[in-house]
Amino acid sequence: MSEASRAIGALWRQAGSRIDRQEARQLLQYAAGCSHADLIAHSERELADAQIAQYAALVARRAAGEPLAYLLGSAFFCGFEFAVSPAVLIPRPDTEVLVEQASTRARLLSAPRIVDLGTGSGIVAVVLALRFPKAAVTAVDLSSAALAVARANAQRHGAPVRFVEGDWYRPLGSERYDLIVSNPPYVADGDPHLAHDGLPFEPQVALTDGVAGGDGVACIDAVVAGARDHLLPGGWLLIEHGYDQAVKVRESMAAAGFLEVDSWRDEASIERVSGGQNPY
């Protein structure tokens, strides 16, 4: 390999012709163990053969569509950096709507009891535990691999979250909460979006409800159906859902006896989270 092609500046330029330039920079910083400032100030710095091979492999994987967050092993959410792996979904800004609506209600309680169903990487549970130190936060997931990531994230940020493995409410017994929050699988079976934007690399069990030909609301329906048995009087259920599911979710909550049923929009003005209050 020529001397020029070993330099980080040259490697960055070469990769920038294959993938997004800023993503190429982030991957180079990861492989080289340098900062953005180092990359600019010392573009002539040469990498070792192992670093060059690692960078080439990362660029090839990104060019093939693998999400950047999986390559870097982390992603940001609500201002915090979280570990991610192919065992969990990559955090998305849409889910911040769920956190904000939960926070609005948790602020009214001195020591809220909160459960996050289908926690995945644990981002919702961890952020709520950090925002409300007196809260008792429980997080549930069916996947042991996802829970391992979530536990690591809680430990990383010093968030006191209790993690339990199981299917929705099943491991909770007769426990009741002030807040139930959930970002369940809600993408409809066969949705064309599943073939794009890196989604083929993400865990399909966390994206779709597994119902052949279904419209994506089976898991949402399960969360709604069991919620009132696990909510304290006046408690709230908050669910993230698809861009076209708000009406169905509101109807399901109203039919289950929830009050104050409403939906809240994300930054794209899409109704992204719906919720309702358990009667007193």
N, C-alpha and C positions, 0 to 999 in steps of 0.2 A: 504494500500500500504506500502510495506516495506521501511525502511529508505534509503536503498541503491538505490532503484528505484526512489526515489524522487530527487536524486542528478543529477545535469545537466550532469556530465560526464557519468553516467550510462544511463541516458535517451538518450544521443547522441549515445552511443554504441548500444543500443537496436534499435534505429531508423536506424542506419547505416547498420543493417542486412536486412532492408526492402527496403530502397531507397539509392541512391548515398550518400556517406558519407559527401561530401562537401555540398550537398543540405540539408542533415539532419542538418548540423551545421548552415546553414543560417536560416533555419526554427526555430531552437532552439534559436538562437540569437534574432529572431523576437518575439517569444513567451515569452522569458525570459527577453527581454529588456536589453541584455548584449552585450558586444563586443566580438570579437574573443579572444582578450587577456584575458578578464575576464573568458571566458570559459576554457582556458588553465590553468590560474593561480588559479582559484577557482572552480575546477571541482567537489568539494564536496558540493558546494552551493545547497541548496534544493529549489525547486519551490513550490509555493502554488498550491492547488488543481485546481483552475481555470486555471493557467498557464499550468499545466500538461494536463488538458483536452483539452485546445486549441492546444497544441503541438501534442497530439495524433490525433486530428482531422486533422490538417495540414498534418501530415505524411500519414494518410490514404488517403487523397485527392490526395497527390502527387503520392502515390503508385497506385492509380486508373488512373493516367495519366494526371491529371490537371497540366497545366504548372506552373512552379515555380514562374514566374513573376506575375501571377494572385494571387497566394497565398501570396506573399510578397507585392503586390500592386505597384510594381515599376520595372523598368528595365533601363539599361544604354544604351546610344546611343551617339556616337561622344563625349564621355567624360562627358556627362551630365546625371543626373538621372531624369527619367520621370515617372510620375504616369501612370499606366495602369489598365484597368479593362476589363471584358469580352465584353465591348462595343466596344473595339478597338483591332486591331492586336498588337501583341507583337513586339517591334522593333527588326530588324535583321541587322546584319552587311552589308548585301548585299545593303541595302538602302544608306549606306554611299557613294557608288559610285554616286548615284543621287545627294547627297549634294555636293560632291567634283566637279562634272562637273558643277553644278550650280554656285558654288563658283568661279571656274575658269573664268566664264563669268561675274559674278557680280563684280569682282575686276576691270574690265575694265570700269566700269561705276561709276560716282560720286554719284548718288542717284537712284539706280535701282528700277524699279517697278516689283514686283515679285508676282505671284499667285501660290498657291499650291492647286491643285485640288484633292479632296478625302483625306483631311489632316489626318483623323483618330485621333490619339493621339496628332497630331500637331508637331511631332518631326522635320520634315523637315523645316516647316515654322519657328519654334522657333529657331533652330540652325542658319538658314540663317539670321533671324532678329538679333540674337546676334553677328554674324560675321560681319554684315554690318549695323551698327547703323543708317546710313542715308537712308537705303532702306525703301521703303513702301511695306510691306508684307501683302498680303491678303490670307486667307485660307478658302477653301470651303469644306463643307461636307453635304451629304444628311441626316445624322443621328444627331439628336439633342443630343442624349446620347454621341456620339463621340465628338461633339463640346464642351460639358460640360467638358470632360476630357482634351481636347486641350486647352480650356480657362484656366483651372486650371494650366496646365503646363506652359503656357505663363506667367501667374501671378507669379508662383513660381520662374521663372527665370528672371522676369522683362523684358520680350520680348514684344515690341510693335507690336503685330500682330492684324490685323482686321479679325474677323471671321464672315462668312456669311453662312446661311443655304440654301441649294438648290442642284439641280441636275446639276453637271458639270458647264457649262457656264451660265446657265439660270439666276442666281441671279446677274450676273455681268453687265448686260445691254450692253452698248456699250464701256465699259472700255477696254483699251489696256495696254499691259505690255511689259517689256523688256525680261522677263523670265516667261515661263509657265513650272512648274514642276509637275509631277504626278506619284504616285505609285498606279495605279488603280487595281481593281480586275482582275487577269489574269490567274487563275488556271482553266484548262479545266474542263467541267462538267464530273463527274465520274472519275476524276484522282485518282488513288489508294493512292496517298500521302495524300489525305484529311482524310484518316482514321487513320493516324499515327502521331507521334511526337507532340501530343497535339493539332493538328489542329481541331479535333471535338469540342474542347472547345472554339475556336476562332470564331468571327462573320463570318458566311459563306457569308454574303452579301459583306464583304470586301475581300473575297478570290476568289469567282467565279462571273461571270457576269450574272448568273441566266438563261442563255440560255440553254435549254435542248439539250443535245448532242452537244453543242457548243465547239469550240476549245479555248475559253478563251480570244479572242481578241475583243469582241464586245465593251467593255468599252474603250479599247485602240483606237479602230476605232472612237468612239465618241469624244474622246479627240483630236485626230488628225484632224478630220473633222471640228471641230470648232475653231481650234487653230489660223489660219491665220486671222480670223475676230477679234481676241483679242490680236494679237501681233503687236507691233510697228515695223516699218521697221528695218530690221537687228536683230530683236528679235529672241530668241531661244525657241524651244520646247524640253523638256527632259522628257523621260518616262522610268520608270522601268518596266521590263517585265519578262516573264518566260525564263527558260534556253534554250528553243528551239524556241523562237519567234522572235529573232533578225532580221532574214531575212524578215519575214512578216512585221515587224514594219518599217524597212527601206524602203521596197517596198511601203508601205502605205504612208509614209512621202514623198517619191519621187513623187508618183502619185498626192499628194496634192500640189506639187509645191515647196517643201522645198529644200534648197540648203545645201551643205556641210553635207549631211546625213552620219552619222557614228554611230558606237556602241563602248561601252567601257566595259571592263571586270572586274569582281570582283576578290577577292583573290583566288578563285578556278579556275580562268582563263575562266570563263563562261561569255559570252556576256550578261550583265545584264541591261544596260541602253543604249537606242538609242536616237538620237536627230537630229535636223535639224534646219537650220536658215531660217527665213522669208526673202524673197528678199527685197532689199532696193527699 
